[in-house]
Amino acid sequence: MSFYHVIKKLVKLYYRIMFRVDIQGEENIPTEGGAVLCCNHMSNYDPLTMAAFTKRPVRYIAKKELFSKKLFAKIMYGLGAFPVDRTTTDMKALKTAIQLLKNGEMLGIFAEGTRVKEGEAKAAKAGVALFALKGGAPIVPVAVSSTHKFRAVVHIRYGKPIYLQEYQGKKVTTEMMEEITEKVMQKVREMKVSV
């Protein structure tokens, strides 16, 4: 059993003890080929939630600060995450993300770039659209909702994949990326459960 699957089982066990999990829309996750899972970001638990409860392995692009503590860094790497420096245009992270999609892997991303509490609004970053366009992959909107208090319900909703054929072959512009990102985040907002 790989380190990924060991960590996944441990995270699932932890969730069974601490929370209750409610998942809907798993059939919307493509069974093969590259895809971008684009999720809202309310808690540091979110990468663990998506990694543990998505059937296919998911690689995560996560802020480098999450890799600063050795134990948490081991867990993050074990779950397929890789760091991004948000203070600059991190070309290494960008190229890694696009190559993963071209290789048929799934990429998980939190488009808001940082945690956003219930009732707050934060503009999503257009990177999700750039990865999907350059990697030739659909985007699956994902909404995670929970207070993460003891025995609280963690609601996970997967929306239908958003395919980007209408944009293929066109010059990638800021406006195009923002349009795609807003379309995805609108769906994420619609799927969120009030907690």
N, C-alpha and C positions, 0 to 999 in steps of 0.2 A: 504494500500500500504506500503510495507516494506521501511526501510530507504535506502536500496540498490537501489530500483526503483525510490525513490524520488531524490537521488543524481544523478542517471543515467539520469533522465529527465532534471535536472538542467544543467548537463554537456552538454547534447545534445542541449539545448536551447542556451547555451553559444557558442557552436560551430556554430550553425546556424547564430548567429549574427557576430561572428568573422571570420569564415572560410567557405569554401565550401568543401563538403566531397564526395569522389569518392571511392566506395567500389566494389571490384570484388572478386569472389571466395567464397562467403558465403556458397555455397552448399558443400564446402569441410570440413566444421566444423561438426564433428559427432553430431548427434541429441541426443545421450544419451551415458552414460558411461564416464569413465575418459579419459582425453586427455590433452596433454601439448601444449599450444600455445607458440611457440618460436619466439620471435620478435627481430628485430634489435632495437637499442636504440640511437636515435638522439636528443631527447628532453625530458624534464621533463613532457611534455604533453602526452608522449606515454602511460603510464598506464591508464590515463583518456580516451585516444582515444580508446584503446582496450576494456576497461570496458563499455564505452558508446555505442560502435557500434558492439559488439558481442552479438548475440541474447541470448545465454545462459549465466547465471551468471558465471563470471570468478574470481577465487581467485588469487591474485598476491603476489609473493614473491618480496619484495622491500627493498632497503637498509634502515637501521634503521634511517639514517640521515633525510629521508623524513618524519619521524614521530616526528621530534623535535619541529615543530611549531604546536600549538594546533589545529588551524583551518584546516590546511592541513592534520594533523593526523586524524582528524574526518572524513574528506572526504575520505582519504585512507582506513581507517577501514570500512567506510560506503560502499565503493566499493569492500570490500572483501579482501583487501590487508593485509598482515602480514609481520612484519619486519624480516630482516636477518642481522646479524653482519658479515660484509665481512672481518673483521680483524682476524677472527678465523674460525674453523670448527664449525658452529652453528648447533649442533645436534638437538636442539629443532625445528628450521626452517626446517631442513632436514626431521625429522620424521613427522612434520605437513604436508609438501608437499606430501610425499608418502602416508600418510593416506587419504588425500583429494582425491587423484587419486583412491585409492582402494575403496573409498566410492562413486565413480562414478562422482566426480566433475571435473571441468576444472581448470587447473592451468596455469597461465600466467607467463612467465619468459623472462627476457632480458639476453640472454646468454653472451653478451659482458660484463655484470656486471656494466658498466658505460656508459655514453653518448659517442657516437662516431660520430664526425662531418663528413659531406660529404667529400669523398676523403681520409679520414683517414682509417687506418687499425688497428684492435685490435683483438688479439686472443680471441675467445669465450671460456668461461669456460665450462668444461665437465659436470657440474651439471645437465644440461637439460637431458643428456643421462641417468645419474644415476637415476633421478626422474622417467623417463619413464620406465626404465628397472625394477626398484624395485616396481613401482606402476602398472606395467602391462598395460601401456597405449601407444597409438600412439602419435607421435609428429606432430603437424600442423605448418608448417613454415608460418610466417607472416611478411610482409614487410610494414612498414609505412614510407611514404616519404612526406615531406613538409618543407617549410621555416618557417611556422607558423607566417607569417606576416599577417596583416589585409587583409581578403578576399582571402588569398592564398588557394590553393586546398590541402586538406589532402588526400593523396592517401593511401588506405588500401587494401592490396592484401593477400588473404588466399590461400596457396598452398594445394595440395592434402596431406592427412595424410600419414606419413611415419610409417609403422608398423615394429615392431622389432622382429618378430617371429624367424628370423634366428639367433638371439643372445640369445633367451631364453634357459635356461638350461645350458648355458656356464658360466664359471667363469668370473665375471665382472673385466676387467683389465683397466688400464689407457689407453692403446692403443685402446681397444674396444670403450671406451667412447669418446675418441678423434675422432675416425673414424666416429661414429654416429653424433657427434656434427658438424664435418666438412661437412658431407653430408647434414645436415639440413641447416647450414649457407650458403652453396653454393646455395641452392635453394632460401634462403632469398635474397641473393645478386642478383640472376637472376631476381627476381620479383621487385626489387626496381625501382622506377620511378625517372628519372633525374628531379631535381627541381631547 
